[in-house]
Amino acid sequence: MSTRDELLAATRAFTDAFNRNDLDGVMAWFGDDIVYEQFDGRVAQGRAAVREAFEPQFAGAFGRMWFDEEDCFVDADAGRALITWTCGTARGDRARGWQGLDILHFDGDGKITRKLTYGKAERLVVRPVEAPALPG
């Protein structure tokens, strides 16, 4: 993956898999030696460990979760993308959100080899947070 447009499209498709609550779709983007540095400092390495780290989220442990893109920056020469987002969660009539970002490292085959996630402390979301409907 070498062009800016390809990396931008890949980053958005990867984020879209989260928003569809599609764990297999997310995992399809990762290389075998994926390293996931989580917002809380924990590190998961390898596909099995990363999948295990994501399973509670995709099983609904935090309610419905989604990511609204704010900005996306791409360095095609380095194979890197940085996407900033607001993460929303909703369970019943309770919704909340916070801002964060992911730095994604892509290899030459378009697989993500490293995902670094950073999040701000929970904050009041200025606009109402409503969970988007799941497809289907």
N, C-alpha and C positions, 0 to 999 in steps of 0.2 A: 504494500500500500504506500504510494508515494505522493500522490497529489493532495493538495489541501481539501479539495472537494470530496475526495474519497474518504479521507479521515473524518471530515465533518459529517458525512452521511453515515459512516460507521459508528461514530460517537452517538449520533441521534438514534440510530437503529438499536444500539445497545441499551440506551436509556428507555426507548420505547418498549423493549422486552420487560423491563422492570415495571413499567406502567400497565402492561397487559397481565402482570403477575405470572409471567412465563419463566419459571426457573430454568427449564431446559433451553429456552431461547437465550437466556443470559449466559448459561454455561457454554453454549456453542461458540461464544466469542472468545473464550479463554484458551490460551495455549496450555500444554501439559504442565509446564513449570510455573504456572501463574503464581504470583505473590500478591496477596490482598492485605494491605495495611489499613486496618479499620480505624474509624474515628476515635475509638477508645484506646488505641495503642496496641491492641492485639494484632498479631500477624498470622494469617493462614497461608500455607504454602502447598501448592499442588491442587489438582482439580477436586479430589475427594474432600480435602480440608476446607476449601473455599465453598464447595457445595454445602457442607455441614454448617459453615458460618452463616450462609444465606437461608437455610431451611426454615428457621423460626419466622423470618420476615415473610416468606412466601406461603407459610402455613397460616398466616393471619395472626401471629402472636401480638402484633402491635396494631391490629385492625387493618383497614384498607390503607395502603401506602402508595404514594405516587410522587413523581418528581416533575416540577415545572422548570424548564430551562430558563435561565436568566441570560447568560452569555456563554459563548463557546469560542475558545481560542485554539488554533491549530498551528503547530510547527511541523510542516511536512518533512523537512530535511531531517529532523530528529525523530520523527515517528511518534509525536506526542500530541495529546489533546487535553485541554483543561476545560471542563464544563462546570459552570456555577449554576446552582439550582435552589429552589425552595422545595423542601420535602414536606408533604402534608400527610397526616394520618387522620383517620376517622374511625371511631368505634361508637356505634349507636348515635347519639346526638352530640357527642364530644369530638371536636376537631381541634387540631393544633398544627403548628408548622415551625420550621426553622430553616436557616440558610446553610448551605455548605457547598463543597466542590469536590470533584473527582479529577485527579490527574491520571490519564491513561497512557500507558506505553504500549505501542503497537510494534509487532515484528514485521518483517517483509512480506509475510503471508496474510497480514490483516488480523492476526490474533493478538489479543491483549495479553501481555506478559507480566504487567504490573498495574495494579489499581490502588492508588492512594486516595483515601477518603478523609476529608476534613469537614467538621461541622461546628457551627456556632452553638452556643447555649440556646435552649429553647427560647423562642421569642414570640411575641404577639404578631400574628400575621395581619397586615394592614387591611387586606381585602378578605372577605369571607372565604373560609376554606371549605370547599364541598368536594367530596370524593367523586371523581369521575366514574361513570359506570364501567364495569368490566365488559369487554367485548363478548358477544354471544349471549 
